[in-house]
Amino acid sequence: MFFTKFKKNISSIKRLNEMAKVFSKYGFGYFIKEYHLTAYVPAHSAAKDTLSDPLTVRFRKILEELGPTYIKLGQMLSLHPDIIPPEFCKEFEKLQDNVFPIEFEKIKDVLEKEYGKPLGEVFKDFPSTPLASASLAQVYKVFLGNKEAIVKVRKPGVEEIVRADLDLLDFLVKHLEKHVKELQAYNLSGLLEEFKAYILNELDFTNENINIEILRKNFLHDNSVHIPLVYQKYCTDKVLVIEYINGTKLSDIKRFKDLGMETPKIARTLTECILKQIFIDGVFHADPHPGNIFILAGGKISLVDFGVLGRIDDDIRFSFAHFFIAAATKDAELLMKVLQNTGAMGYADESLVKRSFQLLLDKYFGMTLEEFNMNDFLNDFNRIVYLNKIRVLPNNFLLFKTLGILESEAKMLDPTLNLMLEIKRMAERVVEDEYSIARIARKIGAFSADVLYLLQNFPRDLISIIDEIKNGRLVIGFEHRNLEGLIGMLDKASNRLSFSMLVAAIIIGSALLVHTSGASFLGSHHQLGIAGFVVAGALGLWLVGSIMRSGKL
């Protein structure tokens, strides 16, 4: 037990030193001293050739060099315009997750352990070269009978690396929250917990399997969209086997034209596919960039890579519908009301935010819906979010990001397509549904069930509380938050007061001795009084010096 903990601490210090070298390389070595980390790692010098890059680029390169955990951390932070500036969000979206593949024998070991038999008995002619290699997994193309399939395999040891990095991040967060008061407002501990859930979710391929099945169900009767089939009998938490999509990548416009495909039709199909996921299903593919979208024969859309899905509940879905109607109609009052209803305002200054939104909408006021640019609007909106510390949940920002990607792709295929107009139509449809008789009836039914539950359980709960009071077992707990500094100040003040009283007592005692005749085994009373004054003076000077050093008189 002790040896394991000791070994873990040694590896953590080694990893912290690696991180310090990378930060120093890109010109951030002063962080080590500023954030009181010199007790754990030494300072390192910067590499001169890296300092010419912009600040955002240097931070992105740091995350890439630190490996999979930090690449994923950057990707998650790109969904937090309420915490980091928009320019950092945009730069972190570029984080590259393509790495050199590991040797085939290690992947083979993983597969044989998962299946409990030789690889040749599961897949015929399994290739030794992967199609792609990311930080967490490698991807191979195989045949299942006469069907082509994709096998995604988690790299061996990656979970242990991630968990070790998470432990180190946990230490760093606690250290920073203790020593850097300015960071306490950002709730780093809560952000770390969110990140843990984010990355551990991606490590377990069962979650991606579930994501694919959700989208397959939602598009089951839609002939314009194809979601790959999952070969369930080959899947585990470390291996995912799905249908291989043999189509044309969305970015290959020239091939579309060569095949005689109508790109405006594809743009409309893609737009309807994404907007349906967001506004109708409430579950959407969170990374629909051109590499993850294929066009099949007949113009059918097929999506791939389902590691992350965005999810919004009915209330948030309706709020977003109102949000986009407010944006389209330049209504700052409605925009504010939507943010208030979603609890996004937090401690933001509402009057200042309202003025910011009014200025934002004024900027777009003279534009027609055809001239309105969704990406420009969302970039301006994100800047207001950051400057005013408005709380935007990651799933909500995923929605904004998805719509921004969709606009770029739709205009690439059909420059005349107006995404804002399409969103407004879909939003109006959602709002109509919000006030439909069927939805109102469902809400009344749910409310009635809550009231019935309360009526059934309230008497029993009340009797339980009264019994606790009668028996003297009712305990009310109080938890103080962020008072550690106050407690420390009170301790210091009480110690200084006690010390001052002690010095005063020595002075008074010494004064009495000086004016008293007589002697003791330590010498005459007069001499003892003088010695007492000297001691009291020394202690008094030490106390004054301590107060001066603290900077608080």
N, C-alpha and C positions, 0 to 999 in steps of 0.2 A: 504493500500500500504506500509506504513512505517512499520507496524507490520509484514507484510509478509517478507519484506527485513530483518528486525531485527531478526526474527525467523530463516531465512535462514542463516544469518551470525553466529548466535549462534550454529546451527547444523554443520556448516562448521568448526568452531573452535573445536567443540567436535570431529568431524571426524578427523581433523588434529592432535588432541591429541592422538586419537586411533592409527593413523599412526606412530606418534612419539614413542609410546610405543612398537609397533611391530618392528620398525627399531632398537630401543635401545635393545630390547630383543635379537636380532641377532648380536649385537656388532657394530651398526652404529649410536649410539647416538651422536657421534661427528659431524654428518651431521647437526644437529640442530644449533650448534654454528657456524660451518664453513660456513653454507649457510644463516646466519643471520635470523634464525627463532625463536630465543629466545624471541622475542617480542610477539609471538603468542602461543608458547607451551613451557612447562618446559622440562628439560632433564630428562631421565629415566635411570635406571641401566640395564646392560645386564644380561641375564640369562646364567650362566656359562656352563650349559649342551649343549648350542647351538653353542658355540664358536669353538668346535672341528670339525664342518663340514667345507668342503671347501667353499671358497668365493662364487662360482657359486651356490652351493646348498643352502647356506643361503639366497641369493637373490631370488632364486626360492621359498623357503618356505615363505619369506616375501610376495611375490605376492599372493601365495595361501591363506595365512591368511587374507589378505586384501579384498578378495572376488572377485565377478564376474568381475567387471570393470578391476581390476588389473591382474587377470588371463588372460583376453583377451588382455590387454596391453602387457603382457609378450609374449603371442603367436604372437602378431604382431611384437614385437621387435625381435623375433627369425627369422624374415624374413628380418632383416637389418644387414647383416654382415659388411656393410659399416659404421655402427654406434657403434655396440657393438662387442667385441671380439668373434671369432668363438666358443670358449668353452662356452660362455654364450648363444649363439644361440642354441647350442646343448642341453644345460641344460634346457632352457626355452621351448624346444619342449616337455619336459616331464611334463609340467604343467598339473595337474590333474583337470579336470572339472566335476568330479563326487562328488556330495554332498548329504547329507541326504534329503530325499523328504519332502516337506511341506504337511500339512494335506489335505486330500481329499476334505473337505468342501470348502476350498479356491479355489481349481481347479474347483470344481463344479460351484461355483459362477461365475468364468470367463467364463466357457462354456455356462451357462444359459444366461448371459448378452450378449454374442456374438450371440447366436441363438434366443434370445428373447422368449424362451419357456423352460419348464422343460426338464432336461437332458434325462429323460426316453422316451420322445417323439422324441428324435433325435437318440440316440443310445440305443439299447436294452442290458440290463445287463452290463452297463459300470462298469469296475472293480475299486475298491477303492485303489488297490495297483499298483503303476507304474512299468513298465518294467525297466525304468532307470530314474535317476534324475540328471540334470546338473545345472549349476549356473543360466542359463536363462530360462530353460524349463523342463517340465516333459513329459515322453512318456508312452502311454498306448496302450494295444492291445485290439481291439474290433472286433465285427462282424458286417458287413453290409450285411444283408441277410445271404447268405451262404459263403460270402467272408471275409477273415481275413484282417484287416487294422490296421494301426498305426496312433494314434492320438498324435500329438505333441502340447502341450499347453504352452504358455508363462506364467511364474509365475506372480502372481499379485504383483504390486508394484515394480517390478524389473526395469522398465523403469525409475521410479522416482529416484531409488537408483543410477542407471547409470548416469542419467543427473546431479544429485547432485555431484557425484564423478567427472564428467567432468568439472563442474564449479570450483571445488576445484583444479583440475589439471591445469585449465586455470590460476587460481591465482598463483599456484606454479611455473608454467612456466614463467609467467611475472616477478615474484619475482626473480627467478634464472637468467633469462636473464639480469635483471637489476644489480644484485650484483655479478654474477660470469662470468667474461669476457671470461674465457676459454670455457664456454658452448655456447657462441654466434655463434661459427663456426658450431655448429650442427643443427641450425635452428629448435630449439625445438618447436616453434610456428607452423611451417609447419608440423612437425611430429605429433603434437597434433591434427591438423586438419585432417590429414590422419587417425589417430586413431578414431576420432569422426565418420568419415564416415564408418570405418571398423566395429565398434561395433553397431552403429545405424542401419546399414545394416542388421546385424544378428538379431536385435530385431524385425525387420519387416519380418514376415514369407512370405509375398508376394514375397520377393526377392528370397527365397529358392524355392518357387513355380515356379517362372520364370526360375530359374536355371535348375530345373528338366525337364521342358518342352523343354528347349534348347537342353539338352543332349538326350532327347527322340527323338526329330526331327533329330539330327545328327546320331542316331543309328537306325532310323526307318526301314531301309532295311538291317540291319546287324543281321543275325540269331545267331551270336555267343555272342551277348551282349544284356542284358535285363535291361532297366531302369524302375523303379517302376512307376505305373500309379498313377496320382493324382486325387482324388475324389473332383473335383472343387466345387461342390455345398455345401460341408462342410467346405471349407477353408475361413479364414479371415486373417487379418494381425496378429492375435494372435493365430490362430489355423491352423494347417496343417494336413490334413488327406491323407495318401498315402497307397498304396498296401503293405501288409505285405510280406516280402521275406522269404520264407521257404526253406532255402538252408544250405549248409555247409560252415562255416567260412574258409577263406583261410588258416588260421594258423593250421587247423585240418588235418595235413598230414596223420595221422594214419587212419582217417575215409575215406579219399580218397582211400587209398589202400584197406581198407575193402570193399568199394563199387566197387572196380575194375576200378577206374578212372586212366587215364594215366596222371600223373603229368607233364611230359614234354610237352604234348599237352596243358594242362591248362596254363603252363608258357608261351607258345608261344601265346595263345589267349589273355592272360592278357597283354603281351608286345605289341601286335598289337593294343589292345584296347586303352592303354594309349598313345602310340606314334601317333596313328591316331588323338586323341584329341589335342595333342600338335602341331604336324607338319601339319596336314591337316585342322582340324576345327578351330584351334586357340583358343579354349575354352576347358578347362580341369578340371577334378575333382582334387582339390588342396590338398586333404588329403586321398590318397588311401592306408591307412595302413590296415593290415590284418583284423581288426575289421570292416572295411567298405566295404569289398569285400566278396561276397558269391558266391559259385559255385552251380549251379542248375543241375538238371538231364541232362545228355548228355554233361557235361563240359561247359555249357553256363555260362558266367560271369554276375554277377549282382552287381551294385554299390548301396550304401546307404549313407545317410548324405551329403546333397548337400548345406550346409550352406555357403561354400566358393568355388567359381570357380576361376581359374586363367584365365586371358584373355590376349592374345597378338595379335596385329594387323599384317597385312601382312608383313610390313617392318621388324618388330621385328622377326617374324617367319623366314623370309629369313636370317636375321642376325644370328639367332641361328643355322640355318642349316650350315652356313659358319663357325660359332664358333666351332661346333662339328667336322666338317671336318678338321679344323685347329688343333684341339686337337688330332684327330685320325692320322693325317699326320705329327704331331710334327712341325707345322709351326707357329713360334712366330710372324713373320711379319703379317700374316693373322689374328692372334688372336688380335694383336694390332689394326689393321685396323677395325676389327669388333667393338671393344670397342669405337674407335673414331667415327665411323659412328652412333653408338647408343647414343652418347653424354655422355657416362659413365665416361670418363676420367676427366671431370671437370677441377680442378686446379692441378691434379696429375702430378708429374714429369714423363713425358713420357719415358725419357731415363732410369730412374730407374725402371719403370714398365716393360719396354721391357726386361731389364736384369733379372728381377724377373721371367717373363714368360719363358725366355730362360732357366733359371735354373730349372723351374718347368717341362718344356718339356724334358730337358736333363735327369731328374730323371726317366722319363717314356720312354726314347728313346730306350733302349735296350729291352723293352717288346714287345711281339707280342700283337695283338688285343685281343687274347684269355686270355692273362695274365693281361691285363689292368683292373684295378679296378676303377669303376666310382666313388664310394663313397670316396676313397682315393684321387682321382684327384680333386673332388669338394671341399673336406676339405682343400686341399692345395691351391686351387684357392680362396676360401673364406678368407684364411689367408692373401693372397696378397691383396685382395680387402680391408680388414680392415686396414692393415698396410699402404696402399697407399691412403686411403680415396677415392677409386673409387666408383662412385655412381651406385649402382645396384637397380633398381626399385623393389618394393615388388613382383609384378607379375612375374618379371624375376627370382627372387630368388625362388619364389614358384615353378617355372619350374625346377630349379636345385634340390630343395628338393624332388619334385615328382619323378624325375628320380633316385635320391638316394634311395628312398623307393622302387621303382620298381625294382632296381637291387637286393636289399636284398631279395625281394619276389620271383623274377624269379630264383635266385640261390638256394633258399630254395626248390623250386619245381623241378628245373632242374639245377644241378651244372655245366652242360656242356654248358648251354646257355650263349652266350656272348652278353651282352646288348650293348656294344660300337659298335660292328659290326652291330647290328640291327639298332642302331641310325644312323650310318654312311650311311647305305643303304637308310634309310628314308630321311636323310638330302640330299643325292645326288638326290633323287627323287624330293625333294622340290626345289633344285637349278635348276634342269632341267625345272621345271614348271616356275621358275622365268624368264627364257629366252625363254619361249614358245611364239609362235606367238599370241595365244589368250591373254596372259597376257600383252604382249607388245602393242597389239591393245587396250586393256582396258586402259593402262596407257596413250597411245596417245590420246584416247578419253577423259579421265579425264583432261589431260593437255590442250587439245583443248577447252574444256568447260571453264576451268579457264581463258584461254587467251581471249575467246569470252566475258566472263563476265567482264574482265578488260577493253576490248575495248569499251564495251557498257556503263560502268559506269564511266570510267576515265574522259571523258569530263564534265559530270555533277558534279563529285566530284571536279574537278579543278575549275569550275565556282563557286561552293559554297565557296571554299577556297578564291578565289579572291574577292568575295563579302564580306566575313568576314574581309579581309584586308582593303578593301575600306571603310567599315563602322566602322573601328577601333575596331571590336569585337574579333579579333583573339588573343587568349591568349595562351601563352606557359607556361606550368606548370613545375616546377622543384621539385623533391622530393629528399631530402638528406636522406641517410641511414647510420646508425652506426656513426653519427657525434655528438651524444649527449655528449660523453666524451670530444670531442674537444671544443664544445660550453661551457661546464662547466669549462674547463681549461681557456678559454678566459675570462669568467666572473670572475673567481678567480684572474687571472692576472691583469685585469683592476681594480678590487677592491683594490688589493694590491698597484697598482701604484697610485691610487687616495689617498689611506691612506698614502703612502710615501710622496706624495706631500703635504698633510695636515701637516704631522710631520715636513717637511722641512720649510713650511710657519711659523709654530709656532717657530721653532728654529731661523729663520731669524728675526721675529718680536721680539722675546725675546732678541736677540743680540742688536737690535736697542734700545730697552727700557733700557737695562743695561747701555748703554753709553749716556743716555739722562737724564738730570736733570729735576726735576719737580715731581709733585704728582697728584693723582686723588683721587676720593672718595674711591677707592679700596686700596689705599696705594701709596708709592713712586714708580716711574717708575723702579728704580733699583730692588725693591722687586718683582714687577710684572714680570720683566725679568727673575729673578732667578726662580720664580714659573713656568714660561713658559718653562724654560729649564728642570725642574723636570718632568712636564707633558709630554714634548716631549720625554724625556728619557724613561719614563714609557711606552708610546705608542710605541716607537721604540723597546724596549725590548720585548713587547708583539708581535710585528710584526715578529721579528727575531725568537721568540719561535714558532710562528705559522708556519713559513717556515721550521724550523728544524723538527717540528712534522710531517709535510707532507712528509719529506724525500727527498724533491726536492729543492736543493739550486739554 
